Amino acid sequence: MEQGNIIKTIRADVDPEKDDEFNRWYDTEHNPLLLKVPGVIANWRGRCLDDQGQKYFFLYVHKNPDVQHSARYQQASATEWARQIRPYLRSFDPRNYETVLPGSLPTTLERGNVIRTEVADVLPEGEEKFNNWYNDTYVPTMLEVPGIMTIWRAVSMAEKGPKYLAVFFHKSIAVQQSKAYKDALEASGVERFRPSMKNYSCSNFEILL
């Protein structure tokens, strides 16, 4: 991962009667085609573990903004099978972010690992102080927690939605219930900065391979 890479997230539901076909399409056509596009660094699919939100989550890493506009990328997303699948997608929510604090790229993910996302706006008067704390204190402190593999930060490239995205890769959902995790949150001083965050939300997704 490098600063300036693009993180594309998609959240979506699928009509239940088409769920099996959707996953066949993704596994046998869509994901293999995307991974052949120059500039596509990684793709992951997850299933929501929370009570709210869309069932599926997709996390794509691209080298730069041009990747999504390339002919190869457009072709991979516009096959006949893709056109047949598209009407069965519901609550489709794509977003693009530019990385500002890139972490390592996980290479040994397996089923049961968890992607946690956090999004938030930050009050302008405290934004610089918040970002310095997040990058220099919060991220290093949380990376000491057993089971946290890497953390990324990114800034939205669109006007809709919260400005900041953080992506955490956890070995399992149990990491977030561990004493080490809770102790690290307290040690990081996160409570002092919560008043600076607005429109905050978090989601957890179990990786599907």
Phi and psi restraints in degrees (value plus and minus 20) as a CYANA .aco file:
   2 GLU   PHI    -151.6  -111.6
   2 GLU   PSI     133.9   173.9
   3 GLN   PHI     -80.9   -40.9
   3 GLN   PSI     114.3   154.3
   4 GLY   PHI      76.8   116.8
   4 GLY   PSI     -31.7     8.3
   5 ASN   PHI     -81.4   -41.4
   5 ASN   PSI     139.1   179.1
   6 ILE   PHI    -125.8   -85.8
   6 ILE   PSI     110.8   150.8
   7 ILE   PHI    -125.9   -85.9
   7 ILE   PSI      97.8   137.8
   8 LYS   PHI    -126.3   -86.3
   8 LYS   PSI     106.3   146.3
   9 THR   PHI    -133.9   -93.9
   9 THR   PSI     123.7   163.7
  10 ILE   PHI    -154.0  -114.0
  10 ILE   PSI     112.2   152.2
  11 ARG   PHI    -139.1   -99.1
  11 ARG   PSI     116.4   156.4
  12 ALA   PHI    -179.5  -139.5
  12 ALA   PSI     131.3   171.3
  13 ASP   PHI    -123.9   -83.9
  13 ASP   PSI     141.0   181.0
  14 VAL   PHI    -150.4  -110.4
  14 VAL   PSI     117.3   157.3
  15 ASP   PHI     -71.8   -31.8
  15 ASP   PSI     107.9   147.9
  16 PRO   PHI     -72.9   -32.9
  16 PRO   PSI     -57.0   -17.0
  17 GLU   PHI     -92.2   -52.2
  17 GLU   PSI     -32.4     7.6
  18 LYS   PHI    -131.5   -91.5
  18 LYS   PSI     -10.8    29.2
  19 ASP   PHI     -81.0   -41.0
  19 ASP   PSI     -65.9   -25.9
  20 ASP   PHI     -83.4   -43.4
  20 ASP   PSI     -63.5   -23.5
  21 GLU   PHI     -85.9   -45.9
  21 GLU   PSI     -59.1   -19.1
  22 PHE   PHI     -77.9   -37.9
  22 PHE   PSI     -66.7   -26.7
  23 ASN   PHI     -89.1   -49.1
  23 ASN   PSI     -53.8   -13.8
  24 ARG   PHI     -83.2   -43.2
  24 ARG   PSI     -64.7   -24.7
  25 TRP   PHI     -80.6   -40.6
  25 TRP   PSI     -65.9   -25.9
  26 TYR   PHI     -83.4   -43.4
  26 TYR   PSI     -65.4   -25.4
  27 ASP   PHI     -92.4   -52.4
  27 ASP   PSI     -59.4   -19.4
  28 THR   PHI    -117.6   -77.6
  28 THR   PSI     -41.2    -1.2
  29 GLU   PHI    -144.8  -104.8
  29 GLU   PSI     -79.3   -39.3
  30 HIS   PHI     -83.8   -43.8
  30 HIS   PSI     -74.9   -34.9
  31 ASN   PHI     -83.8   -43.8
  31 ASN   PSI     -65.1   -25.1
  32 PRO   PHI     -79.0   -39.0
  32 PRO   PSI     -58.3   -18.3
  33 LEU   PHI     -86.9   -46.9
  33 LEU   PSI     -62.8   -22.8
  34 LEU   PHI     -83.4   -43.4
  34 LEU   PSI     -59.5   -19.5
  35 LEU   PHI     -87.7   -47.7
  35 LEU   PSI     -34.8     5.2
  36 LYS   PHI    -109.2   -69.2
  36 LYS   PSI     -28.0    12.0
  37 VAL   PHI     -95.7   -55.7
  37 VAL   PSI     108.1   148.1
  38 PRO   PHI     -76.8   -36.8
  38 PRO   PSI     110.5   150.5
  39 GLY   PHI      77.0   117.0
  39 GLY   PSI     -31.0     9.0
  40 VAL   PHI    -101.9   -61.9
  40 VAL   PSI      98.0   138.0
  41 ILE   PHI    -112.5   -72.5
  41 ILE   PSI     -62.1   -22.1
  42 ALA   PHI    -182.3  -142.3
  42 ALA   PSI     132.0   172.0
  43 ASN   PHI    -154.8  -114.8
  43 ASN   PSI     118.9   158.9
  44 TRP   PHI    -158.8  -118.8
  44 TRP   PSI     129.4   169.4
  45 ARG   PHI    -142.6  -102.6
  45 ARG   PSI     120.1   160.1
  46 GLY   PHI    -156.9  -116.9
  46 GLY   PSI     143.1   183.1
  47 ARG   PHI    -135.6   -95.6
  47 ARG   PSI     113.2   153.2
  48 CYS   PHI     -83.3   -43.3
  48 CYS   PSI     113.5   153.5
  49 LEU   PHI    -120.4   -80.4
  49 LEU   PSI     -21.6    18.4
  50 ASP   PHI    -115.6   -75.6
  50 ASP   PSI     148.3   188.3
  51 ASP   PHI     -98.0   -58.0
  51 ASP   PSI     -38.0     2.0
  52 GLN   PHI    -142.3  -102.3
  52 GLN   PSI     141.7   181.7
  53 GLY   PHI      78.7   118.7
  53 GLY   PSI     147.0   187.0
  54 GLN   PHI     -86.1   -46.1
  54 GLN   PSI     134.6   174.6
  55 LYS   PHI     -88.1   -48.1
  55 LYS   PSI     -62.5   -22.5
  56 TYR   PHI    -128.6   -88.6
  56 TYR   PSI     127.2   167.2
  57 PHE   PHI    -154.1  -114.1
  57 PHE   PSI     115.0   155.0
  58 PHE   PHI    -145.0  -105.0
  58 PHE   PSI     112.3   152.3
  59 LEU   PHI    -142.6  -102.6
  59 LEU   PSI      97.4   137.4
  60 TYR   PHI    -137.6   -97.6
  60 TYR   PSI     120.6   160.6
  61 VAL   PHI    -137.2   -97.2
  61 VAL   PSI     103.7   143.7
  62 HIS   PHI    -139.7   -99.7
  62 HIS   PSI     129.5   169.5
  63 LYS   PHI     -83.0   -43.0
  63 LYS   PSI     -60.1   -20.1
  64 ASN   PHI    -179.2  -139.2
  64 ASN   PSI     154.6   194.6
  65 PRO   PHI     -85.7   -45.7
  65 PRO   PSI     -41.1    -1.1
  66 ASP   PHI     -89.7   -49.7
  66 ASP   PSI     -41.4    -1.4
  67 VAL   PHI     -77.6   -37.6
  67 VAL   PSI     -65.6   -25.6
  68 GLN   PHI     -89.3   -49.3
  68 GLN   PSI     -36.3     3.7
  69 HIS   PHI    -119.2   -79.2
  69 HIS   PSI     -20.3    19.7
  70 SER   PHI     -94.2   -54.2
  70 SER   PSI     134.5   174.5
  71 ALA   PHI     -81.6   -41.6
  71 ALA   PSI     -59.9   -19.9
  72 ARG   PHI     -83.0   -43.0
  72 ARG   PSI     -61.2   -21.2
  73 TYR   PHI     -87.1   -47.1
  73 TYR   PSI     -65.0   -25.0
  74 GLN   PHI     -81.8   -41.8
  74 GLN   PSI     -60.1   -20.1
  75 GLN   PHI     -85.1   -45.1
  75 GLN   PSI     -59.5   -19.5
  76 ALA   PHI     -85.4   -45.4
  76 ALA   PSI     -44.9    -4.9
  77 SER   PHI    -118.9   -78.9
  77 SER   PSI     -17.6    22.4
  78 ALA   PHI    -151.3  -111.3
  78 ALA   PSI      15.4    55.4
  79 THR   PHI     -95.4   -55.4
  79 THR   PSI     149.3   189.3
  80 GLU   PHI     -82.3   -42.3
  80 GLU   PSI     -61.6   -21.6
  81 TRP   PHI     -84.5   -44.5
  81 TRP   PSI     -60.1   -20.1
  82 ALA   PHI     -81.0   -41.0
  82 ALA   PSI     -60.7   -20.7
  83 ARG   PHI     -85.0   -45.0
  83 ARG   PSI     -52.1   -12.1
  84 GLN   PHI     -92.4   -52.4
  84 GLN   PSI     -52.2   -12.2
  85 ILE   PHI     -98.3   -58.3
  85 ILE   PSI     -55.4   -15.4
  86 ARG   PHI     -73.1   -33.1
  86 ARG   PSI     -60.4   -20.4
  87 PRO   PHI     -84.3   -44.3
  87 PRO   PSI     -35.0     5.0
  88 TYR   PHI    -116.2   -76.2
  88 TYR   PSI     -16.8    23.2
  89 LEU   PHI    -107.4   -67.4
  89 LEU   PSI     120.2   160.2
  90 ARG   PHI    -149.3  -109.3
  90 ARG   PSI     132.1   172.1
  91 SER   PHI      29.8    69.8
  91 SER   PSI      25.5    65.5
  92 PHE   PHI     -95.3   -55.3
  92 PHE   PSI     100.7   140.7
  93 ASP   PHI    -153.1  -113.1
  93 ASP   PSI      72.3   112.3
  94 PRO   PHI    -113.3   -73.3
  94 PRO   PSI     122.8   162.8
  95 ARG   PHI    -164.7  -124.7
  95 ARG   PSI     127.1   167.1
  96 ASN   PHI    -138.9   -98.9
  96 ASN   PSI     117.6   157.6
  97 TYR   PHI    -153.7  -113.7
  97 TYR   PSI     128.4   168.4
  98 GLU   PHI    -124.1   -84.1
  98 GLU   PSI     110.8   150.8
  99 THR   PHI     -90.7   -50.7
  99 THR   PSI     115.8   155.8
 100 VAL   PHI    -136.7   -96.7
 100 VAL   PSI     -40.7    -0.7
 101 LEU   PHI    -157.8  -117.8
 101 LEU   PSI      66.0   106.0
 102 PRO   PHI    -100.9   -60.9
 102 PRO   PSI     112.6   152.6
 103 GLY   PHI    -119.0   -79.0
 103 GLY   PSI    -192.5  -152.5
 104 SER   PHI     -87.5   -47.5
 104 SER   PSI     139.6   179.6
 105 LEU   PHI    -117.1   -77.1
 105 LEU   PSI      95.8   135.8
 106 PRO   PHI     -81.2   -41.2
 106 PRO   PSI     115.2   155.2
 107 THR   PHI    -140.4  -100.4
 107 THR   PSI     -25.6    14.4
 108 THR   PHI    -146.5  -106.5
 108 THR   PSI      15.5    55.5
 109 LEU   PHI     -88.8   -48.8
 109 LEU   PSI     129.7   169.7
 110 GLU   PHI    -162.5  -122.5
 110 GLU   PSI     146.5   186.5
 111 ARG   PHI     -78.7   -38.7
 111 ARG   PSI     114.0   154.0
 112 GLY   PHI      83.7   123.7
 112 GLY   PSI     -41.9    -1.9
 113 ASN   PHI     -84.1   -44.1
 113 ASN   PSI     139.7   179.7
 114 VAL   PHI    -147.6  -107.6
 114 VAL   PSI     115.1   155.1
 115 ILE   PHI    -121.6   -81.6
 115 ILE   PSI     103.3   143.3
 116 ARG   PHI    -130.4   -90.4
 116 ARG   PSI     110.7   150.7
 117 THR   PHI    -135.0   -95.0
 117 THR   PSI     123.3   163.3
 118 GLU   PHI    -151.4  -111.4
 118 GLU   PSI     111.1   151.1
 119 VAL   PHI    -144.4  -104.4
 119 VAL   PSI     127.9   167.9
 120 ALA   PHI    -186.9  -146.9
 120 ALA   PSI     134.0   174.0
 121 ASP   PHI    -116.7   -76.7
 121 ASP   PSI     140.1   180.1
 122 VAL   PHI    -147.9  -107.9
 122 VAL   PSI     115.0   155.0
 123 LEU   PHI     -78.1   -38.1
 123 LEU   PSI     110.1   150.1
 124 PRO   PHI     -74.6   -34.6
 124 PRO   PSI     -56.9   -16.9
 125 GLU   PHI     -89.5   -49.5
 125 GLU   PSI     -37.7     2.3
 126 GLY   PHI    -138.6   -98.6
 126 GLY   PSI      -6.5    33.5
 127 GLU   PHI     -87.4   -47.4
 127 GLU   PSI     -64.7   -24.7
 128 GLU   PHI     -83.6   -43.6
 128 GLU   PSI     -64.5   -24.5
 129 LYS   PHI     -83.8   -43.8
 129 LYS   PSI     -60.6   -20.6
 130 PHE   PHI     -81.7   -41.7
 130 PHE   PSI     -68.1   -28.1
 131 ASN   PHI     -84.6   -44.6
 131 ASN   PSI     -59.1   -19.1
 132 ASN   PHI     -82.5   -42.5
 132 ASN   PSI     -64.0   -24.0
 133 TRP   PHI     -83.4   -43.4
 133 TRP   PSI     -65.6   -25.6
 134 TYR   PHI     -82.1   -42.1
 134 TYR   PSI     -67.1   -27.1
 135 ASN   PHI     -93.6   -53.6
 135 ASN   PSI     -58.9   -18.9
 136 ASP   PHI    -115.2   -75.2
 136 ASP   PSI     -41.4    -1.4
 137 THR   PHI    -140.4  -100.4
 137 THR   PSI     -74.8   -34.8
 138 TYR   PHI     -83.5   -43.5
 138 TYR   PSI     -72.2   -32.2
 139 VAL   PHI     -81.7   -41.7
 139 VAL   PSI     -69.9   -29.9
 140 PRO   PHI     -79.6   -39.6
 140 PRO   PSI     -57.1   -17.1
 141 THR   PHI     -85.8   -45.8
 141 THR   PSI     -65.2   -25.2
 142 MET   PHI     -89.3   -49.3
 142 MET   PSI     -49.6    -9.6
 143 LEU   PHI     -88.9   -48.9
 143 LEU   PSI     -33.5     6.5
 144 GLU   PHI    -100.2   -60.2
 144 GLU   PSI     -32.4     7.6
 145 VAL   PHI     -93.2   -53.2
 145 VAL   PSI     106.3   146.3
 146 PRO   PHI     -77.5   -37.5
 146 PRO   PSI     109.7   149.7
 147 GLY   PHI      81.2   121.2
 147 GLY   PSI     -33.6     6.4
 148 ILE   PHI    -112.0   -72.0
 148 ILE   PSI      97.6   137.6
 149 MET   PHI    -108.8   -68.8
 149 MET   PSI     -63.8   -23.8
 150 THR   PHI    -183.5  -143.5
 150 THR   PSI     141.4   181.4
 151 ILE   PHI    -157.7  -117.7
 151 ILE   PSI     115.4   155.4
 152 TRP   PHI    -140.2  -100.2
 152 TRP   PSI     132.9   172.9
 153 ARG   PHI    -146.2  -106.2
 153 ARG   PSI     126.2   166.2
 154 ALA   PHI    -170.4  -130.4
 154 ALA   PSI     141.1   181.1
 155 VAL   PHI    -137.1   -97.1
 155 VAL   PSI     117.2   157.2
 156 SER   PHI     -81.4   -41.4
 156 SER   PSI     123.2   163.2
 157 MET   PHI    -121.1   -81.1
 157 MET   PSI     -13.9    26.1
 158 ALA   PHI    -145.1  -105.1
 158 ALA   PSI     150.5   190.5
 159 GLU   PHI    -103.9   -63.9
 159 GLU   PSI     -44.8    -4.8
 160 LYS   PHI    -106.2   -66.2
 160 LYS   PSI     130.8   170.8
 161 GLY   PHI      61.7   101.7
 161 GLY   PSI     145.4   185.4
 162 PRO   PHI     -80.1   -40.1
 162 PRO   PSI     134.5   174.5
 163 LYS   PHI     -92.5   -52.5
 163 LYS   PSI     -61.2   -21.2
 164 TYR   PHI    -126.1   -86.1
 164 TYR   PSI     121.5   161.5
 165 LEU   PHI    -144.9  -104.9
 165 LEU   PSI     115.7   155.7
 166 ALA   PHI    -142.4  -102.4
 166 ALA   PSI     116.6   156.6
 167 VAL   PHI    -140.0  -100.0
 167 VAL   PSI     105.2   145.2
 168 PHE   PHI    -137.2   -97.2
 168 PHE   PSI     114.5   154.5
 169 PHE   PHI    -126.4   -86.4
 169 PHE   PSI      98.0   138.0
 170 HIS   PHI    -134.7   -94.7
 170 HIS   PSI     128.3   168.3
 171 LYS   PHI     -81.2   -41.2
 171 LYS   PSI     -56.9   -16.9
 172 SER   PHI    -182.6  -142.6
 172 SER   PSI     150.9   190.9
 173 ILE   PHI     -87.3   -47.3
 173 ILE   PSI     -41.4    -1.4
 174 ALA   PHI     -85.2   -45.2
 174 ALA   PSI     -41.2    -1.2
 175 VAL   PHI     -76.1   -36.1
 175 VAL   PSI     -59.8   -19.8
 176 GLN   PHI     -94.1   -54.1
 176 GLN   PSI     -34.5     5.5
 177 GLN   PHI    -117.8   -77.8
 177 GLN   PSI     -22.0    18.0
 178 SER   PHI     -96.3   -56.3
 178 SER   PSI     134.1   174.1
 179 LYS   PHI     -83.7   -43.7
 179 LYS   PSI     -57.9   -17.9
 180 ALA   PHI     -81.1   -41.1
 180 ALA   PSI     -58.9   -18.9
 181 TYR   PHI     -85.6   -45.6
 181 TYR   PSI     -66.7   -26.7
 182 LYS   PHI     -87.1   -47.1
 182 LYS   PSI     -58.1   -18.1
 183 ASP   PHI     -85.3   -45.3
 183 ASP   PSI     -58.8   -18.8
 184 ALA   PHI     -86.2   -46.2
 184 ALA   PSI     -60.5   -20.5
 185 LEU   PHI     -77.4   -37.4
 185 LEU   PSI     -65.8   -25.8
 186 GLU   PHI     -85.9   -45.9
 186 GLU   PSI     -63.6   -23.6
 187 ALA   PHI     -85.9   -45.9
 187 ALA   PSI     -48.8    -8.8
 188 SER   PHI     -91.9   -51.9
 188 SER   PSI     -38.9     1.1
 189 GLY   PHI      59.8    99.8
 189 GLY   PSI       5.8    45.8
 190 VAL   PHI     -80.4   -40.4
 190 VAL   PSI     -53.1   -13.1
 191 GLU   PHI     -82.5   -42.5
 191 GLU   PSI     -48.1    -8.1
 192 ARG   PHI     -89.3   -49.3
 192 ARG   PSI     -43.2    -3.2
 193 PHE   PHI    -124.8   -84.8
 193 PHE   PSI     -26.6    13.4
 194 ARG   PHI     -79.1   -39.1
 194 ARG   PSI     -57.1   -17.1
 195 PRO   PHI     -82.0   -42.0
 195 PRO   PSI     -40.7    -0.7
 196 SER   PHI    -100.2   -60.2
 196 SER   PSI     -35.8     4.2
 197 MET   PHI    -114.9   -74.9
 197 MET   PSI     114.4   154.4
 198 LYS   PHI    -147.3  -107.3
 198 LYS   PSI     135.9   175.9
 199 ASN   PHI      35.4    75.4
 199 ASN   PSI      17.6    57.6
 200 TYR   PHI     -98.7   -58.7
 200 TYR   PSI     118.6   158.6
 201 SER   PHI    -173.0  -133.0
 201 SER   PSI     133.8   173.8
 202 CYS   PHI    -154.9  -114.9
 202 CYS   PSI     133.5   173.5
 203 SER   PHI    -164.4  -124.4
 203 SER   PSI     131.4   171.4
 204 ASN   PHI    -143.9  -103.9
 204 ASN   PSI     115.5   155.5
 205 PHE   PHI    -152.6  -112.6
 205 PHE   PSI     107.3   147.3
 206 GLU   PHI    -101.3   -61.3
 206 GLU   PSI     107.9   147.9
 207 ILE   PHI     -88.7   -48.7
 207 ILE   PSI     114.5   154.5
 208 LEU   PHI    -128.9   -88.9
 208 LEU   PSI     108.1   148.1
